[in-house]
Amino acid sequence: MKKTPLLNSKISRTIAEMGHTDKLTIADAGLPINQDVERIDLALKEGIPKFLETLDVVLSELVVEEVTLASETKESNQELYEEIVAILKKHNPEIKIKEVTHHSFKIESNKSKAVIRTGEYTPFSNIILKSGVVF
């Protein structure tokens, strides 16, 4: 059995296959996901699993050098934005945070290796993780 907290085999496989600068998106229940992008659907019902919990667990296994958030995240929910930043900094104090419009975010998320869909109903609970390297 794995030692890290991440137990989901599809997410673990995706992370293991990622190289430097590959992208992985974690999304709320409403983000449109292009049919050409792998969908890892974790959503069970409203709020399960939560976006922030999913982000924290994924970051326990994936080296991330940069993230992309919709600028509307900070504008519409400052508390959520601060919680995201706190989780990011816990895993990598030097992480770069890029902000784009929500429209641009949706386009960029389609370039991800996969999109992890959570049960989150909080608007703009979406993030694109850009893989770093361990060396």
C-alpha positions in Angstrom: 0.0 0.0 0.0 1.2 3.5 -0.8 2.8 5.6 2.0 1.5 9.0 0.7 -2.0 10.2 1.4 -3.1 10.0 -2.2 -5.0 6.6 -2.7 -6.8 7.3 -6.0 -5.1 5.1 -8.6 -6.1 7.3 -11.6 -4.7 10.4 -10.0 -1.5 8.6 -8.9 -1.0 7.2 -12.5 -1.5 10.6 -14.0 1.0 12.2 -11.7 3.5 9.4 -12.3 3.2 10.0 -16.0 3.7 13.8 -15.8 6.9 15.5 -16.9 8.2 19.0 -16.3 5.6 21.6 -17.3 2.8 19.2 -17.8 -0.5 20.4 -16.4 -3.2 18.9 -14.1 -6.4 20.7 -13.3 -8.5 20.3 -10.2 -12.0 21.6 -10.8 -15.3 22.3 -9.1 -18.4 20.4 -10.2 -19.3 23.0 -12.9 -16.2 23.5 -14.9 -16.7 22.4 -18.5 -14.3 19.6 -19.4 -13.4 19.0 -23.0 -14.1 15.4 -24.1 -10.5 15.1 -25.4 -9.1 15.6 -21.9 -9.1 12.7 -19.4 -11.7 13.3 -16.7 -11.1 11.9 -13.3 -14.5 12.3 -11.7 -14.4 12.2 -7.9 -17.7 14.0 -7.5 -20.2 12.1 -5.3 -22.6 14.8 -4.3 -22.5 18.5 -3.4 -19.3 19.2 -1.4 -17.9 15.7 -1.6 -15.0 15.7 -2.1 -14.2 19.3 -1.4 -11.9 21.2 -3.7 -9.4 22.4 -1.0 -9.0 18.8 0.5 -8.4 17.4 -3.0 -5.9 20.1 -3.7 -4.0 19.4 -0.5 -3.8 15.7 -1.1 -2.7 16.1 -4.8 0.0 18.5 -3.7 1.3 15.8 -1.3 2.4 13.8 -4.3 2.9 16.3 -7.2 5.8 18.7 -7.5 4.3 22.0 -8.7 6.3 25.0 -9.8 3.4 27.2 -10.9 -0.4 27.4 -10.7 -3.0 29.2 -12.7 -6.2 30.6 -11.1 -9.0 32.6 -12.5 -8.7 36.2 -11.4 -12.4 36.0 -10.5 -11.5 33.7 -7.6 -9.9 36.5 -5.6 -12.5 39.0 -6.7 -15.5 36.8 -5.8 -14.2 35.0 -2.7 -11.2 36.4 -1.0 -11.4 33.8 1.8 -11.2 30.9 -0.7 -8.3 32.6 -2.5 -6.4 32.9 0.8 -7.0 29.3 1.7 -5.7 28.2 -1.7 -2.6 30.3 -1.3 -2.0 28.9 2.2 -2.2 25.3 0.9 0.1 26.1 -2.0 2.7 27.8 0.2 2.6 24.9 2.7 3.8 22.6 -0.1 6.1 25.0 -1.9 6.8 28.4 -0.4 8.3 29.6 -3.7 5.4 28.6 -5.9 4.4 31.0 -8.7 0.8 32.0 -8.9 -0.6 33.2 -12.3 -4.0 34.7 -12.7 -6.1 34.8 -15.9 -9.7 35.5 -16.7 -12.1 32.6 -16.1 -12.7 32.4 -19.9 -9.0 32.0 -20.5 -8.8 29.5 -17.6 -11.4 27.3 -19.3 -9.4 27.3 -22.5 -6.1 26.6 -20.7 -7.5 23.8 -18.6 -8.2 21.9 -21.9 -4.4 21.6 -22.3 -4.1 19.5 -19.1 -3.2 15.8 -19.1 -6.4 15.4 -16.9 -9.0 17.3 -15.0 -10.0 16.1 -11.5 -13.6 16.9 -11.0 -14.6 17.4 -7.3 -18.1 17.8 -5.8 -17.3 21.5 -4.9 -20.1 23.9 -5.5 -18.2 27.1 -4.6 -17.8 29.2 -7.8 -14.2 29.5 -9.2 -12.9 26.6 -7.1 -10.5 25.6 -10.0 -6.8 25.5 -10.3 -4.3 24.4 -13.0 -1.1 22.8 -11.5 2.1 23.0 -13.6 4.4 20.2 -12.8 7.9 21.0 -11.6 10.9 18.6 -11.1 12.4 17.1 -7.9 16.0 18.0 -8.9 
